[in-house]
Amino acid sequence: MRIIAEIGSDMKAFLTASAIVEWAGLKTKNEESAGNIKGKKTLRGNKYLRILLIQCTQATCRTKESKFFYKYKLSRKE
């Protein structure tokens, strides 16, 4: 409910999923020069939505017997 409260029920404002990610401030801005990445910064955005999405992601990755749990667990071993 809180995510809908932050985004709104009309999703026409966001044409793609990356538009929501960018609006939440989770899309990183890479500063690159001559092929070398000098820094990564998260852009400013809706801090309440960003916190909610991060908390949901962490909870999903820690829930046993979910697809994301096994995917996260396998990616951490590499």
mmJSON file of the N, C-alpha and C atoms, coordinates in Angstrom:
{"data_MODEL":{"atom_site":{
"group_PDB":["ATOM","ATOM","ATOM","ATOM","ATOM","ATOM","ATOM","ATOM","ATOM","ATOM","ATOM","ATOM","ATOM","ATOM","ATOM","ATOM","ATOM","ATOM","ATOM","ATOM","ATOM","ATOM","ATOM","ATOM","ATOM","ATOM","ATOM","ATOM","ATOM","ATOM","ATOM","ATOM","ATOM","ATOM","ATOM","ATOM","ATOM","ATOM","ATOM","ATOM","ATOM","ATOM","ATOM","ATOM","ATOM","ATOM","ATOM","ATOM","ATOM","ATOM","ATOM","ATOM","ATOM","ATOM","ATOM","ATOM","ATOM","ATOM","ATOM","ATOM","ATOM","ATOM","ATOM","ATOM","ATOM","ATOM","ATOM","ATOM","ATOM","ATOM","ATOM","ATOM","ATOM","ATOM","ATOM","ATOM","ATOM","ATOM","ATOM","ATOM","ATOM","ATOM","ATOM","ATOM","ATOM","ATOM","ATOM","ATOM","ATOM","ATOM","ATOM","ATOM","ATOM","ATOM","ATOM","ATOM","ATOM","ATOM","ATOM","ATOM","ATOM","ATOM","ATOM","ATOM","ATOM","ATOM","ATOM","ATOM","ATOM","ATOM","ATOM","ATOM","ATOM","ATOM","ATOM","ATOM","ATOM","ATOM","ATOM","ATOM","ATOM","ATOM","ATOM","ATOM","ATOM","ATOM","ATOM","ATOM","ATOM","ATOM","ATOM","ATOM","ATOM","ATOM","ATOM","ATOM","ATOM","ATOM","ATOM","ATOM","ATOM","ATOM","ATOM","ATOM","ATOM","ATOM","ATOM","ATOM","ATOM","ATOM","ATOM","ATOM","ATOM","ATOM","ATOM","ATOM","ATOM","ATOM","ATOM","ATOM","ATOM","ATOM","ATOM","ATOM","ATOM","ATOM","ATOM","ATOM","ATOM","ATOM","ATOM","ATOM","ATOM","ATOM","ATOM","ATOM","ATOM","ATOM","ATOM","ATOM","ATOM","ATOM","ATOM","ATOM","ATOM","ATOM","ATOM","ATOM","ATOM","ATOM","ATOM","ATOM","ATOM","ATOM","ATOM","ATOM","ATOM","ATOM","ATOM","ATOM","ATOM","ATOM","ATOM","ATOM","ATOM","ATOM","ATOM","ATOM","ATOM","ATOM","ATOM","ATOM","ATOM","ATOM","ATOM","ATOM","ATOM","ATOM","ATOM","ATOM","ATOM","ATOM","ATOM","ATOM","ATOM","ATOM","ATOM","ATOM","ATOM","ATOM","ATOM","ATOM","ATOM","ATOM"],
"id":[1,2,3,4,5,6,7,8,9,10,11,12,13,14,15,16,17,18,19,20,21,22,23,24,25,26,27,28,29,30,31,32,33,34,35,36,37,38,39,40,41,42,43,44,45,46,47,48,49,50,51,52,53,54,55,56,57,58,59,60,61,62,63,64,65,66,67,68,69,70,71,72,73,74,75,76,77,78,79,80,81,82,83,84,85,86,87,88,89,90,91,92,93,94,95,96,97,98,99,100,101,102,103,104,105,106,107,108,109,110,111,112,113,114,115,116,117,118,119,120,121,122,123,124,125,126,127,128,129,130,131,132,133,134,135,136,137,138,139,140,141,142,143,144,145,146,147,148,149,150,151,152,153,154,155,156,157,158,159,160,161,162,163,164,165,166,167,168,169,170,171,172,173,174,175,176,177,178,179,180,181,182,183,184,185,186,187,188,189,190,191,192,193,194,195,196,197,198,199,200,201,202,203,204,205,206,207,208,209,210,211,212,213,214,215,216,217,218,219,220,221,222,223,224,225,226,227,228,229,230,231,232,233,234],
"type_symbol":["N","C","C","N","C","C","N","C","C","N","C","C","N","C","C","N","C","C","N","C","C","N","C","C","N","C","C","N","C","C","N","C","C","N","C","C","N","C","C","N","C","C","N","C","C","N","C","C","N","C","C","N","C","C","N","C","C","N","C","C","N","C","C","N","C","C","N","C","C","N","C","C","N","C","C","N","C","C","N","C","C","N","C","C","N","C","C","N","C","C","N","C","C","N","C","C","N","C","C","N","C","C","N","C","C","N","C","C","N","C","C","N","C","C","N","C","C","N","C","C","N","C","C","N","C","C","N","C","C","N","C","C","N","C","C","N","C","C","N","C","C","N","C","C","N","C","C","N","C","C","N","C","C","N","C","C","N","C","C","N","C","C","N","C","C","N","C","C","N","C","C","N","C","C","N","C","C","N","C","C","N","C","C","N","C","C","N","C","C","N","C","C","N","C","C","N","C","C","N","C","C","N","C","C","N","C","C","N","C","C","N","C","C","N","C","C","N","C","C","N","C","C","N","C","C","N","C","C","N","C","C","N","C","C"],
"label_atom_id":["N","CA","C","N","CA","C","N","CA","C","N","CA","C","N","CA","C","N","CA","C","N","CA","C","N","CA","C","N","CA","C","N","CA","C","N","CA","C","N","CA","C","N","CA","C","N","CA","C","N","CA","C","N","CA","C","N","CA","C","N","CA","C","N","CA","C","N","CA","C","N","CA","C","N","CA","C","N","CA","C","N","CA","C","N","CA","C","N","CA","C","N","CA","C","N","CA","C","N","CA","C","N","CA","C","N","CA","C","N","CA","C","N","CA","C","N","CA","C","N","CA","C","N","CA","C","N","CA","C","N","CA","C","N","CA","C","N","CA","C","N","CA","C","N","CA","C","N","CA","C","N","CA","C","N","CA","C","N","CA","C","N","CA","C","N","CA","C","N","CA","C","N","CA","C","N","CA","C","N","CA","C","N","CA","C","N","CA","C","N","CA","C","N","CA","C","N","CA","C","N","CA","C","N","CA","C","N","CA","C","N","CA","C","N","CA","C","N","CA","C","N","CA","C","N","CA","C","N","CA","C","N","CA","C","N","CA","C","N","CA","C","N","CA","C","N","CA","C","N","CA","C","N","CA","C","N","CA","C","N","CA","C","N","CA","C","N","CA","C","N","CA","C"],
"label_alt_id":[null,null,null,null,null,null,null,null,null,null,null,null,null,null,null,null,null,null,null,null,null,null,null,null,null,null,null,null,null,null,null,null,null,null,null,null,null,null,null,null,null,null,null,null,null,null,null,null,null,null,null,null,null,null,null,null,null,null,null,null,null,null,null,null,null,null,null,null,null,null,null,null,null,null,null,null,null,null,null,null,null,null,null,null,null,null,null,null,null,null,null,null,null,null,null,null,null,null,null,null,null,null,null,null,null,null,null,null,null,null,null,null,null,null,null,null,null,null,null,null,null,null,null,null,null,null,null,null,null,null,null,null,null,null,null,null,null,null,null,null,null,null,null,null,null,null,null,null,null,null,null,null,null,null,null,null,null,null,null,null,null,null,null,null,null,null,null,null,null,null,null,null,null,null,null,null,null,null,null,null,null,null,null,null,null,null,null,null,null,null,null,null,null,null,null,null,null,null,null,null,null,null,null,null,null,null,null,null,null,null,null,null,null,null,null,null,null,null,null,null,null,null,null,null,null,null,null,null,null,null,null,null,null,null],
"label_comp_id":["MET","MET","MET","ARG","ARG","ARG","ILE","ILE","ILE","ILE","ILE","ILE","ALA","ALA","ALA","GLU","GLU","GLU","ILE","ILE","ILE","GLY","GLY","GLY","SER","SER","SER","ASP","ASP","ASP","MET","MET","MET","LYS","LYS","LYS","ALA","ALA","ALA","PHE","PHE","PHE","LEU","LEU","LEU","THR","THR","THR","ALA","ALA","ALA","SER","SER","SER","ALA","ALA","ALA","ILE","ILE","ILE","VAL","VAL","VAL","GLU","GLU","GLU","TRP","TRP","TRP","ALA","ALA","ALA","GLY","GLY","GLY","LEU","LEU","LEU","LYS","LYS","LYS","THR","THR","THR","LYS","LYS","LYS","ASN","ASN","ASN","GLU","GLU","GLU","GLU","GLU","GLU","SER","SER","SER","ALA","ALA","ALA","GLY","GLY","GLY","ASN","ASN","ASN","ILE","ILE","ILE","LYS","LYS","LYS","GLY","GLY","GLY","LYS","LYS","LYS","LYS","LYS","LYS","THR","THR","THR","LEU","LEU","LEU","ARG","ARG","ARG","GLY","GLY","GLY","ASN","ASN","ASN","LYS","LYS","LYS","TYR","TYR","TYR","LEU","LEU","LEU","ARG","ARG","ARG","ILE","ILE","ILE","LEU","LEU","LEU","LEU","LEU","LEU","ILE","ILE","ILE","GLN","GLN","GLN","CYS","CYS","CYS","THR","THR","THR","GLN","GLN","GLN","ALA","ALA","ALA","THR","THR","THR","CYS","CYS","CYS","ARG","ARG","ARG","THR","THR","THR","LYS","LYS","LYS","GLU","GLU","GLU","SER","SER","SER","LYS","LYS","LYS","PHE","PHE","PHE","PHE","PHE","PHE","TYR","TYR","TYR","LYS","LYS","LYS","TYR","TYR","TYR","LYS","LYS","LYS","LEU","LEU","LEU","SER","SER","SER","ARG","ARG","ARG","LYS","LYS","LYS","GLU","GLU","GLU"],
"label_asym_id":["A","A","A","A","A","A","A","A","A","A","A","A","A","A","A","A","A","A","A","A","A","A","A","A","A","A","A","A","A","A","A","A","A","A","A","A","A","A","A","A","A","A","A","A","A","A","A","A","A","A","A","A","A","A","A","A","A","A","A","A","A","A","A","A","A","A","A","A","A","A","A","A","A","A","A","A","A","A","A","A","A","A","A","A","A","A","A","A","A","A","A","A","A","A","A","A","A","A","A","A","A","A","A","A","A","A","A","A","A","A","A","A","A","A","A","A","A","A","A","A","A","A","A","A","A","A","A","A","A","A","A","A","A","A","A","A","A","A","A","A","A","A","A","A","A","A","A","A","A","A","A","A","A","A","A","A","A","A","A","A","A","A","A","A","A","A","A","A","A","A","A","A","A","A","A","A","A","A","A","A","A","A","A","A","A","A","A","A","A","A","A","A","A","A","A","A","A","A","A","A","A","A","A","A","A","A","A","A","A","A","A","A","A","A","A","A","A","A","A","A","A","A","A","A","A","A","A","A","A","A","A","A","A","A"],
"label_entity_id":["1","1","1","1","1","1","1","1","1","1","1","1","1","1","1","1","1","1","1","1","1","1","1","1","1","1","1","1","1","1","1","1","1","1","1","1","1","1","1","1","1","1","1","1","1","1","1","1","1","1","1","1","1","1","1","1","1","1","1","1","1","1","1","1","1","1","1","1","1","1","1","1","1","1","1","1","1","1","1","1","1","1","1","1","1","1","1","1","1","1","1","1","1","1","1","1","1","1","1","1","1","1","1","1","1","1","1","1","1","1","1","1","1","1","1","1","1","1","1","1","1","1","1","1","1","1","1","1","1","1","1","1","1","1","1","1","1","1","1","1","1","1","1","1","1","1","1","1","1","1","1","1","1","1","1","1","1","1","1","1","1","1","1","1","1","1","1","1","1","1","1","1","1","1","1","1","1","1","1","1","1","1","1","1","1","1","1","1","1","1","1","1","1","1","1","1","1","1","1","1","1","1","1","1","1","1","1","1","1","1","1","1","1","1","1","1","1","1","1","1","1","1","1","1","1","1","1","1","1","1","1","1","1","1"],
"label_seq_id":[1,1,1,2,2,2,3,3,3,4,4,4,5,5,5,6,6,6,7,7,7,8,8,8,9,9,9,10,10,10,11,11,11,12,12,12,13,13,13,14,14,14,15,15,15,16,16,16,17,17,17,18,18,18,19,19,19,20,20,20,21,21,21,22,22,22,23,23,23,24,24,24,25,25,25,26,26,26,27,27,27,28,28,28,29,29,29,30,30,30,31,31,31,32,32,32,33,33,33,34,34,34,35,35,35,36,36,36,37,37,37,38,38,38,39,39,39,40,40,40,41,41,41,42,42,42,43,43,43,44,44,44,45,45,45,46,46,46,47,47,47,48,48,48,49,49,49,50,50,50,51,51,51,52,52,52,53,53,53,54,54,54,55,55,55,56,56,56,57,57,57,58,58,58,59,59,59,60,60,60,61,61,61,62,62,62,63,63,63,64,64,64,65,65,65,66,66,66,67,67,67,68,68,68,69,69,69,70,70,70,71,71,71,72,72,72,73,73,73,74,74,74,75,75,75,76,76,76,77,77,77,78,78,78],
"pdbx_PDB_ins_code":[null,null,null,null,null,null,null,null,null,null,null,null,null,null,null,null,null,null,null,null,null,null,null,null,null,null,null,null,null,null,null,null,null,null,null,null,null,null,null,null,null,null,null,null,null,null,null,null,null,null,null,null,null,null,null,null,null,null,null,null,null,null,null,null,null,null,null,null,null,null,null,null,null,null,null,null,null,null,null,null,null,null,null,null,null,null,null,null,null,null,null,null,null,null,null,null,null,null,null,null,null,null,null,null,null,null,null,null,null,null,null,null,null,null,null,null,null,null,null,null,null,null,null,null,null,null,null,null,null,null,null,null,null,null,null,null,null,null,null,null,null,null,null,null,null,null,null,null,null,null,null,null,null,null,null,null,null,null,null,null,null,null,null,null,null,null,null,null,null,null,null,null,null,null,null,null,null,null,null,null,null,null,null,null,null,null,null,null,null,null,null,null,null,null,null,null,null,null,null,null,null,null,null,null,null,null,null,null,null,null,null,null,null,null,null,null,null,null,null,null,null,null,null,null,null,null,null,null,null,null,null,null,null,null],
"Cartn_x":[0.816,0.0,0.868,1.983,2.841,3.487,3.807,4.401,3.38,2.153,1.101,0.851,0.964,0.788,1.879,3.086,4.197,4.14,3.824,3.819,2.505,1.414,0.091,-0.498,-1.788,-2.443,-2.409,-2.115,-2.044,-0.61,-0.378,0.972,1.321,0.454,0.718,1.869,2.186,3.296,4.646,4.694,5.921,5.758,6.431,6.284,7.033,8.14,8.94,9.265,9.748,10.159,11.374,12.241,13.418,13.039,11.887,11.418,11.07,10.476,10.159,11.443,12.385,13.665,14.396,14.37,15.022,14.311,12.998,12.229,12.474,12.709,12.994,14.421,15.266,16.642,17.554,17.17,17.989,18.873,18.677,19.498,20.827,21.919,23.223,23.692,24.447,25.054,26.544,27.037,28.443,29.233,30.285,31.202,32.371,32.486,33.466,34.324,35.612,36.534,37.541,37.624,38.549,38.362,37.11,36.831,36.996,37.482,37.652,36.509,35.881,34.784,35.389,35.107,35.68,34.782,33.515,32.624,31.215,30.494,29.087,28.297,27.274,26.429,24.982,24.201,22.766,22.184,21.26,20.647,19.616,19.31,18.268,16.922,16.057,14.726,13.83,12.79,11.841,12.471,12.932,13.684,12.81,11.528,10.634,10.402,10.219,10.044,11.332,12.467,13.756,13.943,13.647,13.782,12.846,11.594,10.633,11.098,11.574,12.02,13.232,14.149,15.325,14.913,14.011,13.55,12.824,12.0,11.291,12.261,13.277,14.279,15.054,15.472,16.215,15.361,14.105,13.22,12.992,12.845,12.629,13.854,15.028,16.262,16.516,15.94,16.158,15.044,13.976,12.88,13.26,13.363,13.771,12.717,13.184,12.364,11.702,12.327,11.858,12.907,12.484,13.424,14.554,14.235,15.236,16.253,15.804,16.715,17.814,17.416,18.406,19.291,18.717,19.509,20.532,20.118,21.027,22.107,21.707,22.659,23.713,23.298,24.249,25.169,24.638,25.463,26.491,26.208,27.138,28.312,28.157,29.221,30.289,29.923,30.865,31.902],
"Cartn_y":[-1.186,0.0,1.26,1.174,2.361,2.652,1.606,1.821,2.486,2.025,2.643,4.073,4.309,5.671,6.602,6.09,6.918,7.094,6.021,6.075,6.628,6.198,6.562,5.405,5.429,4.318,4.471,5.659,5.889,5.66,4.532,4.166,4.731,5.545,6.114,7.104,7.618,8.563,7.86,6.55,5.78,4.821,5.116,4.278,2.959,2.963,1.745,1.536,0.343,0.063,0.906,1.175,1.987,3.418,3.887,5.23,5.294,4.24,4.197,4.121,3.299,3.163,4.502,5.199,6.506,7.505,7.467,8.387,8.121,6.842,6.486,6.848,7.136,7.498,6.304,5.161,3.956,3.739,4.518,4.388,5.112,4.391,4.985,5.843,6.839,7.713,7.395,6.897,6.546,7.721,8.064,9.072,8.319,8.417,7.624,8.543,8.233,8.987,8.01,7.975,7.101,5.634,5.227,3.831,3.466,4.372,4.104,4.733,3.926,4.439,5.139,6.425,7.22,7.259,7.019,7.039,6.669,6.13,5.794,6.518,7.208,7.935,7.576,7.481,7.34,8.736,8.876,10.174,10.468,11.714,12.078,11.637,11.302,10.879,10.817,10.072,9.903,8.98,9.546,8.747,7.723,8.011,7.064,5.834,6.051,4.933,4.125,4.79,4.095,3.184,3.679,2.875,1.676,1.891,0.79,-0.296,0.105,-0.877,-1.657,-1.003,-1.692,-2.681,-2.291,-3.191,-4.399,-4.181,-5.296,-6.255,-5.703,-6.537,-7.371,-6.755,-7.494,-8.593,-8.309,-9.317,-10.471,-10.169,-11.216,-12.111,-11.53,-12.314,-13.183,-12.842,-13.609,-14.612,-14.603,-15.537,-16.876,-17.886,-19.209,-19.782,-20.622,-21.314,-20.358,-19.232,-18.355,-18.36,-18.027,-18.009,-17.025,-15.901,-14.877,-15.282,-16.064,-16.541,-17.402,-18.349,-19.239,-18.502,-17.58,-16.793,-15.932,-15.302,-14.474,-15.332,-16.494,-17.389,-17.886,-18.227,-18.696,-17.562,-16.361,-15.257,-14.841,-15.075,-14.706,-15.683,-16.921,-17.91,-17.671,-16.993,-16.8,-15.771],
"Cartn_z":[0.0,0.0,0.0,0.702,0.769,-0.575,-1.334,-2.656,-3.574,-3.528,-4.344,-3.891,-2.591,-2.089,-2.612,-2.763,-3.261,-4.775,-5.5,-6.965,-7.487,-6.885,-7.373,-8.152,-8.345,-9.034,-10.556,-11.049,-12.488,-12.965,-13.617,-14.05,-15.43,-16.013,-17.328,-17.3,-16.128,-16.01,-16.227,-15.976,-16.119,-17.288,-18.383,-19.575,-19.447,-18.712,-18.548,-17.074,-16.754,-15.381,-14.994,-15.953,-15.636,-15.289,-15.756,-15.399,-13.917,-13.391,-11.958,-11.148,-11.6,-10.902,-10.875,-11.989,-12.056,-11.15,-11.097,-10.271,-8.787,-8.443,-7.053,-6.66,-7.639,-7.339,-7.213,-7.759,-7.665,-8.887,-9.918,-11.118,-10.869,-11.085,-10.806,-11.969,-11.63,-12.627,-12.626,-13.739,-13.848,-14.403,-13.716,-14.231,-14.849,-16.176,-16.901,-17.764,-17.788,-18.617,-19.21,-20.533,-21.253,-20.874,-20.637,-20.328,-18.868,-18.032,-16.61,-15.834,-14.99,-14.167,-12.965,-12.841,-11.757,-10.531,-10.699,-9.551,-9.937,-8.984,-9.185,-8.112,-8.532,-7.598,-7.871,-6.806,-6.998,-7.092,-7.992,-8.211,-7.137,-6.97,-6.02,-6.553,-5.644,-6.038,-4.827,-4.927,-3.836,-2.797,-1.691,-0.716,-0.013,0.156,0.82,-0.062,-1.346,-2.272,-2.38,-2.405,-2.469,-1.268,-0.077,1.14,1.096,0.664,0.571,-0.392,-1.564,-2.56,-2.082,-1.398,-0.869,0.209,1.104,2.154,1.574,0.563,-0.074,-0.753,-1.398,-2.058,-1.055,0.041,1.063,1.686,1.953,2.54,1.579,0.293,-0.702,-0.834,-0.8,-0.936,0.286,1.413,2.64,2.925,2.134,2.326,1.711,2.544,2.063,1.144,0.233,-0.754,-1.741,-1.992,-3.068,-4.176,-5.388,-6.512,-6.256,-5.667,-5.445,-4.383,-3.39,-2.344,-2.959,-3.799,-4.404,-5.404,-6.135,-7.085,-6.351,-5.262,-4.464,-3.824,-3.311,-2.652,-3.636,-4.868,-5.876,-6.346,-6.458,-6.92,-5.875,-4.604,-3.534,-3.455,-3.952,-3.895,-4.949,-6.031,-7.138,-6.822],
"occupancy":[1.0,1.0,1.0,1.0,1.0,1.0,1.0,1.0,1.0,1.0,1.0,1.0,1.0,1.0,1.0,1.0,1.0,1.0,1.0,1.0,1.0,1.0,1.0,1.0,1.0,1.0,1.0,1.0,1.0,1.0,1.0,1.0,1.0,1.0,1.0,1.0,1.0,1.0,1.0,1.0,1.0,1.0,1.0,1.0,1.0,1.0,1.0,1.0,1.0,1.0,1.0,1.0,1.0,1.0,1.0,1.0,1.0,1.0,1.0,1.0,1.0,1.0,1.0,1.0,1.0,1.0,1.0,1.0,1.0,1.0,1.0,1.0,1.0,1.0,1.0,1.0,1.0,1.0,1.0,1.0,1.0,1.0,1.0,1.0,1.0,1.0,1.0,1.0,1.0,1.0,1.0,1.0,1.0,1.0,1.0,1.0,1.0,1.0,1.0,1.0,1.0,1.0,1.0,1.0,1.0,1.0,1.0,1.0,1.0,1.0,1.0,1.0,1.0,1.0,1.0,1.0,1.0,1.0,1.0,1.0,1.0,1.0,1.0,1.0,1.0,1.0,1.0,1.0,1.0,1.0,1.0,1.0,1.0,1.0,1.0,1.0,1.0,1.0,1.0,1.0,1.0,1.0,1.0,1.0,1.0,1.0,1.0,1.0,1.0,1.0,1.0,1.0,1.0,1.0,1.0,1.0,1.0,1.0,1.0,1.0,1.0,1.0,1.0,1.0,1.0,1.0,1.0,1.0,1.0,1.0,1.0,1.0,1.0,1.0,1.0,1.0,1.0,1.0,1.0,1.0,1.0,1.0,1.0,1.0,1.0,1.0,1.0,1.0,1.0,1.0,1.0,1.0,1.0,1.0,1.0,1.0,1.0,1.0,1.0,1.0,1.0,1.0,1.0,1.0,1.0,1.0,1.0,1.0,1.0,1.0,1.0,1.0,1.0,1.0,1.0,1.0,1.0,1.0,1.0,1.0,1.0,1.0,1.0,1.0,1.0,1.0,1.0,1.0,1.0,1.0,1.0,1.0,1.0,1.0],
"B_iso_or_equiv":[0.0,0.0,0.0,0.0,0.0,0.0,0.0,0.0,0.0,0.0,0.0,0.0,0.0,0.0,0.0,0.0,0.0,0.0,0.0,0.0,0.0,0.0,0.0,0.0,0.0,0.0,0.0,0.0,0.0,0.0,0.0,0.0,0.0,0.0,0.0,0.0,0.0,0.0,0.0,0.0,0.0,0.0,0.0,0.0,0.0,0.0,0.0,0.0,0.0,0.0,0.0,0.0,0.0,0.0,0.0,0.0,0.0,0.0,0.0,0.0,0.0,0.0,0.0,0.0,0.0,0.0,0.0,0.0,0.0,0.0,0.0,0.0,0.0,0.0,0.0,0.0,0.0,0.0,0.0,0.0,0.0,0.0,0.0,0.0,0.0,0.0,0.0,0.0,0.0,0.0,0.0,0.0,0.0,0.0,0.0,0.0,0.0,0.0,0.0,0.0,0.0,0.0,0.0,0.0,0.0,0.0,0.0,0.0,0.0,0.0,0.0,0.0,0.0,0.0,0.0,0.0,0.0,0.0,0.0,0.0,0.0,0.0,0.0,0.0,0.0,0.0,0.0,0.0,0.0,0.0,0.0,0.0,0.0,0.0,0.0,0.0,0.0,0.0,0.0,0.0,0.0,0.0,0.0,0.0,0.0,0.0,0.0,0.0,0.0,0.0,0.0,0.0,0.0,0.0,0.0,0.0,0.0,0.0,0.0,0.0,0.0,0.0,0.0,0.0,0.0,0.0,0.0,0.0,0.0,0.0,0.0,0.0,0.0,0.0,0.0,0.0,0.0,0.0,0.0,0.0,0.0,0.0,0.0,0.0,0.0,0.0,0.0,0.0,0.0,0.0,0.0,0.0,0.0,0.0,0.0,0.0,0.0,0.0,0.0,0.0,0.0,0.0,0.0,0.0,0.0,0.0,0.0,0.0,0.0,0.0,0.0,0.0,0.0,0.0,0.0,0.0,0.0,0.0,0.0,0.0,0.0,0.0,0.0,0.0,0.0,0.0,0.0,0.0,0.0,0.0,0.0,0.0,0.0,0.0],
"pdbx_formal_charge":[null,null,null,null,null,null,null,null,null,null,null,null,null,null,null,null,null,null,null,null,null,null,null,null,null,null,null,null,null,null,null,null,null,null,null,null,null,null,null,null,null,null,null,null,null,null,null,null,null,null,null,null,null,null,null,null,null,null,null,null,null,null,null,null,null,null,null,null,null,null,null,null,null,null,null,null,null,null,null,null,null,null,null,null,null,null,null,null,null,null,null,null,null,null,null,null,null,null,null,null,null,null,null,null,null,null,null,null,null,null,null,null,null,null,null,null,null,null,null,null,null,null,null,null,null,null,null,null,null,null,null,null,null,null,null,null,null,null,null,null,null,null,null,null,null,null,null,null,null,null,null,null,null,null,null,null,null,null,null,null,null,null,null,null,null,null,null,null,null,null,null,null,null,null,null,null,null,null,null,null,null,null,null,null,null,null,null,null,null,null,null,null,null,null,null,null,null,null,null,null,null,null,null,null,null,null,null,null,null,null,null,null,null,null,null,null,null,null,null,null,null,null,null,null,null,null,null,null,null,null,null,null,null,null],
"auth_seq_id":[1,1,1,2,2,2,3,3,3,4,4,4,5,5,5,6,6,6,7,7,7,8,8,8,9,9,9,10,10,10,11,11,11,12,12,12,13,13,13,14,14,14,15,15,15,16,16,16,17,17,17,18,18,18,19,19,19,20,20,20,21,21,21,22,22,22,23,23,23,24,24,24,25,25,25,26,26,26,27,27,27,28,28,28,29,29,29,30,30,30,31,31,31,32,32,32,33,33,33,34,34,34,35,35,35,36,36,36,37,37,37,38,38,38,39,39,39,40,40,40,41,41,41,42,42,42,43,43,43,44,44,44,45,45,45,46,46,46,47,47,47,48,48,48,49,49,49,50,50,50,51,51,51,52,52,52,53,53,53,54,54,54,55,55,55,56,56,56,57,57,57,58,58,58,59,59,59,60,60,60,61,61,61,62,62,62,63,63,63,64,64,64,65,65,65,66,66,66,67,67,67,68,68,68,69,69,69,70,70,70,71,71,71,72,72,72,73,73,73,74,74,74,75,75,75,76,76,76,77,77,77,78,78,78],
"auth_comp_id":["MET","MET","MET","ARG","ARG","ARG","ILE","ILE","ILE","ILE","ILE","ILE","ALA","ALA","ALA","GLU","GLU","GLU","ILE","ILE","ILE","GLY","GLY","GLY","SER","SER","SER","ASP","ASP","ASP","MET","MET","MET","LYS","LYS","LYS","ALA","ALA","ALA","PHE","PHE","PHE","LEU","LEU","LEU","THR","THR","THR","ALA","ALA","ALA","SER","SER","SER","ALA","ALA","ALA","ILE","ILE","ILE","VAL","VAL","VAL","GLU","GLU","GLU","TRP","TRP","TRP","ALA","ALA","ALA","GLY","GLY","GLY","LEU","LEU","LEU","LYS","LYS","LYS","THR","THR","THR","LYS","LYS","LYS","ASN","ASN","ASN","GLU","GLU","GLU","GLU","GLU","GLU","SER","SER","SER","ALA","ALA","ALA","GLY","GLY","GLY","ASN","ASN","ASN","ILE","ILE","ILE","LYS","LYS","LYS","GLY","GLY","GLY","LYS","LYS","LYS","LYS","LYS","LYS","THR","THR","THR","LEU","LEU","LEU","ARG","ARG","ARG","GLY","GLY","GLY","ASN","ASN","ASN","LYS","LYS","LYS","TYR","TYR","TYR","LEU","LEU","LEU","ARG","ARG","ARG","ILE","ILE","ILE","LEU","LEU","LEU","LEU","LEU","LEU","ILE","ILE","ILE","GLN","GLN","GLN","CYS","CYS","CYS","THR","THR","THR","GLN","GLN","GLN","ALA","ALA","ALA","THR","THR","THR","CYS","CYS","CYS","ARG","ARG","ARG","THR","THR","THR","LYS","LYS","LYS","GLU","GLU","GLU","SER","SER","SER","LYS","LYS","LYS","PHE","PHE","PHE","PHE","PHE","PHE","TYR","TYR","TYR","LYS","LYS","LYS","TYR","TYR","TYR","LYS","LYS","LYS","LEU","LEU","LEU","SER","SER","SER","ARG","ARG","ARG","LYS","LYS","LYS","GLU","GLU","GLU"],
"auth_asym_id":["A","A","A","A","A","A","A","A","A","A","A","A","A","A","A","A","A","A","A","A","A","A","A","A","A","A","A","A","A","A","A","A","A","A","A","A","A","A","A","A","A","A","A","A","A","A","A","A","A","A","A","A","A","A","A","A","A","A","A","A","A","A","A","A","A","A","A","A","A","A","A","A","A","A","A","A","A","A","A","A","A","A","A","A","A","A","A","A","A","A","A","A","A","A","A","A","A","A","A","A","A","A","A","A","A","A","A","A","A","A","A","A","A","A","A","A","A","A","A","A","A","A","A","A","A","A","A","A","A","A","A","A","A","A","A","A","A","A","A","A","A","A","A","A","A","A","A","A","A","A","A","A","A","A","A","A","A","A","A","A","A","A","A","A","A","A","A","A","A","A","A","A","A","A","A","A","A","A","A","A","A","A","A","A","A","A","A","A","A","A","A","A","A","A","A","A","A","A","A","A","A","A","A","A","A","A","A","A","A","A","A","A","A","A","A","A","A","A","A","A","A","A","A","A","A","A","A","A","A","A","A","A","A","A"],
"auth_atom_id":["N","CA","C","N","CA","C","N","CA","C","N","CA","C","N","CA","C","N","CA","C","N","CA","C","N","CA","C","N","CA","C","N","CA","C","N","CA","C","N","CA","C","N","CA","C","N","CA","C","N","CA","C","N","CA","C","N","CA","C","N","CA","C","N","CA","C","N","CA","C","N","CA","C","N","CA","C","N","CA","C","N","CA","C","N","CA","C","N","CA","C","N","CA","C","N","CA","C","N","CA","C","N","CA","C","N","CA","C","N","CA","C","N","CA","C","N","CA","C","N","CA","C","N","CA","C","N","CA","C","N","CA","C","N","CA","C","N","CA","C","N","CA","C","N","CA","C","N","CA","C","N","CA","C","N","CA","C","N","CA","C","N","CA","C","N","CA","C","N","CA","C","N","CA","C","N","CA","C","N","CA","C","N","CA","C","N","CA","C","N","CA","C","N","CA","C","N","CA","C","N","CA","C","N","CA","C","N","CA","C","N","CA","C","N","CA","C","N","CA","C","N","CA","C","N","CA","C","N","CA","C","N","CA","C","N","CA","C","N","CA","C","N","CA","C","N","CA","C","N","CA","C","N","CA","C","N","CA","C","N","CA","C","N","CA","C","N","CA","C","N","CA","C"],
"pdbx_PDB_model_num":[1,1,1,1,1,1,1,1,1,1,1,1,1,1,1,1,1,1,1,1,1,1,1,1,1,1,1,1,1,1,1,1,1,1,1,1,1,1,1,1,1,1,1,1,1,1,1,1,1,1,1,1,1,1,1,1,1,1,1,1,1,1,1,1,1,1,1,1,1,1,1,1,1,1,1,1,1,1,1,1,1,1,1,1,1,1,1,1,1,1,1,1,1,1,1,1,1,1,1,1,1,1,1,1,1,1,1,1,1,1,1,1,1,1,1,1,1,1,1,1,1,1,1,1,1,1,1,1,1,1,1,1,1,1,1,1,1,1,1,1,1,1,1,1,1,1,1,1,1,1,1,1,1,1,1,1,1,1,1,1,1,1,1,1,1,1,1,1,1,1,1,1,1,1,1,1,1,1,1,1,1,1,1,1,1,1,1,1,1,1,1,1,1,1,1,1,1,1,1,1,1,1,1,1,1,1,1,1,1,1,1,1,1,1,1,1,1,1,1,1,1,1,1,1,1,1,1,1,1,1,1,1,1,1]
}}}
